[in-house]
Amino acid sequence: MRIEHVETLHLYFEYPEGRSFSTPVGPVKGRTATLVRVHTDDGRVGVGSAYAHPGMVAAAIEHLTPLLVGTSLDEDARDDFAQFAQGGGRIATLWRLMYLWTRWSGRKGAAMVAIGGVDQALWDLRGQAAGQPVWRLLGGERSSCPAYASGLLYESPSPLDELAVRAVEAGYRRIKMRIGHTWDIDLASLEAVRKAIGDEIDLMADGTQRFDLESALRMARELERHRVFWFEEPFEPEDLDAYAALRQSVHVPIATGENEFGFQGFREIIRAGAADIVQPDASRCGGISEVLRVAELAQQEGLGFAPHSWCDPVAVIANAHVVAARPNGITVEIDQTGNRFIEGLLGAPLTVTDGLLELGDRPGLGVELDADFVRDHRLASASDVPLGNHCDLIFGPPSVLRPLGPYVGPPAGAPS
């Protein structure tokens, strides 16, 4: 089995008027996703997700393709995880080559994202060749993965408590909401959501990088009062000192990592004592291989991991296979913002029953893209994404954004 060619699929949709939501920098116009497909000479196709600017991913894949085409993937697929764990095997070898190939142009960002897209596709192919699901290749014994509903962004079309109740009714037992609007709005939202879902449903809070250390310390105490499962990314990802200081001072677990790349980046988070839960994303941080390495290091340090996975179902499922296979895997994220990719890219929406996403026993990642959906949402080129805020991915000049002021914290004299 040799790699014959590598292709990228760039997909896009716009939210209907009145059906979108806002992030701190303004209303979300639409969503984009890039899929990487690796074709082999025996007719197999592996698929992966690469979440970054489509044009940058396309350029990185074009740079990597000569390294990959013609490469043999043959070996005993059943032994691949054992070899990988020892730093060997075809996937580990190819990952290392891709990393070296882009060292001067990558190490983080779009190059690492592209490597991750290829890596997921290689694990998909490895599972197909072995006739086994990836979770089993990785040493797992369960075919299901805990999953949580991610959405509840402030300035959403519906009140947050209504959105939370819908998620519970859809089968979720964990829900994540965004905070970081203003102190008063955040507290009112927390109260409303917790009251709506009751005490049996886990509630997580994403700080959307909006806090300074003082306001984060105060907010963390409010989150403890509301029995919040974790406090995610209150600071910019580079501010590890603030994360470490917060973690040492509060009882709510601190989570971060969705904006980090590669094992090295997560090693620094863990060395700094900056998190209780790390959040590597196969579609961002370097693929299934890097999520595995991060998960192993986290386990050694007594930490859990809960992958970020925001945009498309391929990324969700790739991350879920690792969570299902690892003892310190906590949960995987599923976008609940009316995301057309989540609802239709695989022909049917991802579904969760009693808090679990079922991965099944199909070989590889077990995904099959809906050809009609891909045709209807495919961009002619990676440069065709309209200007605007596409939630994490922003295209165009600063004028497409609204001014982002400082977080309005607790009023003077409020209890600390």
Secondary structure, 3 states (H helix, E strand, C coil): CEEEEEEEEEEEEECCCCCCCEECCEECCEEEEEEEEEEECCCCEEEEEECCCHHHHHHHHHHHHHHHCCCECCCCHHHHHHHHHCCCCHHHHHHHHHHHHCCCCCCCCHHHHHHHHHHHHHHHHHHHHHCCEHHHHCCCCCCEEEEEEECCCCCCCCCHHHHHHHHHHCCCCEEEEECCCEHHHHHHHHHHHHHHHCCCCEEEEECCCCCCHHHHHHHHHHHHHCCEEEEECCCCCCCHHHHHHHHHHCCCCEEECCCCCHHHHHHHHHHCCCCCEECCCCCCCCCHHHHHHHHHHHHHCCCEECCCCCCCHHHHHHHHHHHHHCCCECCEEEECCCCHHHHHCCCCCCCCECCEEECCCCCECCCCCCHHHHHHHECCCCCCCCCEECCCCEECCHHHCCCCCCCECCCCCCCC
